[in-house]
Amino acid sequence: MVVAVIGGGLEDPLTDDTAKAVGKALAHAGAHLVCGGLGGCMEGAARGYREAKGEGIVVGILPGPSRHEANPWIDLPIPTGVGQAQAALVAMAVDGAIVVGGGGGTLSEIGLLLRDGKPVVALAHTGGAAEMVGGRSLYKQHVIGAETADEAVMKLLQALSDRPNLAKR
């Protein structure tokens, strides 16, 4: 299972700590982690995953042309040089996503994931995009709400098990 953690790239203690808890929970669940590879919640999730000694890999799909811009917790940095269009690559690479805070870029990723029928879980109390979409529907797609990192991972795993073809890609 390949899961994205998406959200803001600016340092914020609340969302960074929450993303770290999500990364840890994903490591314990045996998932691989994909993110944008930079700072903020991306770094928090990658750090939580690595510190939990997850057996999978942490992939950073970077917006810029250099793998050296990746945060130090990324196992496999993939430089794209496509700027914010990298959000589409993240959405295509994963089975589902967990949203921690975020802004307009995060909203675009959520839209791409929903368009492709992939489950999205948004963490409450993290503000931004997650707060806007958690527990709401967009057309026929529902964004699942969760209160904690562990609950978010559990709900995403359940959503993926309800869609066996998606999880077997």
N, C-alpha and C positions, 0 to 999 in steps of 0.2 A: 504494500500500500504506500502510495506517495501522496503526501499532504503538504499543502502550502500554509504558511503562517503569513498573513498579509496585514499591513497596517502602516502607521506612520514611520517615516525614516528619521525624524528628529528625536533627540534624546528627551525622554519624559519618564521620570521614575515610576509612575503608576503603570503605564503601558509596557515599559521595559521589563518590570518585575513580573507582570502578568504574562507577557510573551515568554519570559524565561520559564515560568511554571508550565506553560503550554508545551514548550520544547521538551521539558523533562517528562511530561505525561506522554508525549508522542514517542519518546525514546523507550519508555516502559511498555508502550503498546506495540513496539516492534515496527513502527512506520519509518519510512525515509522522509526527510524534511527538505522542502524546497522553499526558498525565499528570494527576495531581491538582492541579498548578499551584502547590503550596506549597514548603516547604523540603526538606531532606534529599536523598534520592536523586532526587526530582522536580526539584529545582533543579539537581542535578548533571547529570542527563540533558539538561535543557533548555539548560544552559550549554554542555555538550559539543557539542550539535547546533548552536547558534548560533555558537560559536567555530569550528566546522568549516565554517561558511558553507553549511549545507545549503540546497538550493533549495526545500524544502517548508516547511511551517509547523509551529510548536510550539503545540499547543492545551492549555490548562490548564482542566480541568473542575473548578471550585472547589466546595468543600463549602458555603461561606458565600454571603451575598447581595451581596458587593461585589467587583467586579473588581480593586479596589485591593489586595486581599490576595495577589494573584498575585506570584510571584517575578519579577525583572526580565528574565528570559530568555524569558518567554512572549510569543508573538506575538498569540494570540487567547485572552484570558481569558474563560471562560464561567461567570459566577456562577450557582449553582443554588439556594442557600438550603435544601438538603435534608440538610445534615450528612453523616454517613457513608454515606447512601444514594447519594451521588455515585459510590461505587465501582461501582454497577450501571450508571450512565451511561457510565463509562469502559469497562467490559467490553462494553457494547453498541456503542460507537462504533468499535471497533477490529477488525482482522483477526486479531491475535494479540498476545502480550505477552512481555516479558522481565522476569524477577523478580530484583531485587537486594535481598537481605536481607528486612526487613519483619517484621511481627507479625500479630496477629489480623485487622486490616483487610485486609492483603495476602492472607491465607489466604482471606478471603471473596471477594475479587476473583478469585483463582485458581479457586475453586469455580464462580463464575459463568461464567468463560471456558470452563472444561472442560464445564460443563453445555451451553453453546452450541456445543460441538465445535470451539472455537478453539484453535490450538496455543499452548502455553505452554513457554517455555524458562527454566530457573532456573539462575542463576550460582552455581557451587560456591564455597566459601570466603568467602561474604558473610554467613553466619549466618542466623538467624531462619527465616522462612517458606521462603526459597529453599533453605536447607540441608535443611529437613524434607521438601520435595517433589521436589527435583531427582532425576531418574532413577527415580522411583517412579510407580506406577499407582494411580489412584483409580477403582475399578470398572473400566470399560473404557477410561478415558482415561489417557494416559501423559503425564507431565510430562518433557520433554526436559532432560537435564542438559548443562551446558557449563562449561568451565574458564576461558574468557576472553571478553571483550566481543566480539571479532571472531568467535569461534566461535559465540557465542550468536546473533548476527545471521545468520551463515551458516546455522545450523541452523534458525532461524525462517524464513528465505527458502526453504529446501528444503522445510520442512513446508507452507508456503503454496503452493509450486509443485506439491506433491502433492495439493493441494485447490483446483483452479483455480476452482471456483464460489465458494469463500470469498473468495479474493483479488479477485474481480471485483465484489464487492458495491458 
